[in-house]
């Protein structure tokens, strides 16, 4: 398994184009397992709403306002068996806003991360109980939402390995196992792990380095395993499920898996997705040519080797919609056709690359993704796609196996 | 960044935010024809508008334009196009990094030139009907329906998506006639943001409308003679849900407010609501400590027909306790100097950040013009000129006595 290394030093990304704000990111990396999910959710609630100094949410939020902090956020991202825990601080450029004290803002940021609302190795029990209650109620509420319910039921049949079902909806029993101490243990694990540190904006390098030296110690260079992938195993033959519900509308999901998926296949899966979605192959056929749907979409799980198509159609149109979708995938078994579609994808990406330059945080996202090897830039993607021969895609598509067709029929179905 | 509003020939208003450092250019055509209108008068004759007509027309113009399916045509040329219908208006939006002027002309043509026929109307109906059906699963959309009926006397709730029945009334003659009258140039606003040459755009827009040569119709929508009082004190939407939700809806008459003062009021209300109902508030703490709810308090305010509608709600099974607390806080009209100062500073920073993005400047400007009738952007000096005395006086003068309570309740 590949190892990713951090230098421990602050990565400073200067940008003159957007000079009204400075963003500071500290991203910790550690191993993740399914049993952590409730603790992780609770921890995030704690870290976003309180600290040792400002135990009450009201005081905490007011203090952010008083210090003119534009944004503060603690958020997790899970990829495979890895957890990335990101603390972001967004502050005004001191040169642009009088009365802004950058040192005070940094201090609060540091304290939020390293001095949370903990007593005797436990988070506050009152807040803990309230947040647990909130999570339980929220999950139950979404069982009555047609999109959430239909998608999770689809996963029940599609995800035999439990990688995509690795969410609170399917693991509600874990809520009762969480304690203020287990949340604390997860917190300690996160904070003790290697971290990526970034400062982004029209920053004064000397000032930023001084602040980091005062408040955040440089770690020695750290590294972690790139354990990002949990590829789903294919079934022997596809399954077809038709459920009924009390919802008004109906929903159709078609799931494909890649046979013997490897890391090197990810770029092919991503290209396949772009060939379909950027050319609206399925949407055009379902909506404009056949009037079967109001909306449809397709998405991939790169880390899991899966492609899912989602469409809202009714019972009488279901079979026709399924035939159209599966036929559209099969039609990609043609090098000339792929070549034409690929040309359009690359052209579109070139335009998207120009649009991206207008987006303030594109450079920051790209740097983070590069260091953590989570994604490639648009320009890198264009380069990679250009090198892929249509016959390689055709060969890859032969390994895309129809796995699950799930239809949830609603009450107002024709 | 350079922004402003210009009135072109045919009374078309052009709102722009220019930033030549950007690659992308955006354009929208906003037609003052949304889902809430039930009728209009032209030449002393009253015309009824079927429910869902505005939304249907949006779909039709995109599906059946002089370029065929306009969405596909634009997409094939790597330009984004979409349409949207709200209660107040219908908008058509595009953006591109190439050939902006060319596609702006095409956008104007798509919106203004009738290229549809009977066949295209039949073809457009099924997905529109499907879209209308799927909204029935949206609990908050259903709540908004009963809210409109409870709060307003003369504004009837219309499902802007329509119903099977209302959409079946739509035929070619009706659509054609209503397009002529309601989509006439004097009923349209064009917004542009990003990288463009303003003088060229002005000429282009004027020349294009001249070429299309649509007749100007002086029509009038029904006059909503809305009373200050609400229609119904309380109502509930009963459904299959796990959580009850309660919302107080206050109706405040702002007819006497000038356009500038309406904008100022929007900031003051934001400060007032955040102070009294935000996560830093005593109200929120009270509700959490007394286990009335584990959720945040939702709050918002919108302008509808000379009234500010303020919504304050949360998920709770202790409805009466929640209502009691909210009413007490509203009646008290508490303000706080420290908090006012903090909010002012925060707002000034927000305005500073708008400079970095044309769309962040444009959308509030559009809101100022369309909702408040105020033809200018929000300026830092406007915020700096706010005083605590003025803020407190303004809030104290607001009449919160007209309100309705609407709920989402579990089926028994």
Interface residues (C-beta under 8 A of the other chain):
Chain A: X17 X18 X20 X21 X49 X56 X57 X58 X59 X61 X62 X65 X66 X68 X70 X92 X96 X97 X99 X130 X131 X133 X134 X137 X140 X141 X143 X144 X145 X146 X246 X247 X248 X249 X280 X284 X287 X288 X291 X293 X294 X312 X314 X347 X348 X351 X354 X355 X357 X358 X360 X410 X412
Chain B: X21 X22 X23 X24 X63 X69 X72 X75 X78 X95 X96 X97 X98 X123 X126 X127 X128 X130 X131 X133 X134 X136 X137 X139 X194 X240 X241 X242 X243 X278 X279 X280 X281 X282 X284 X285 X288 X294 X295 X315 X339 X342 X343 X345 X346 X348 X349 X352 X353 X355 X356 X357
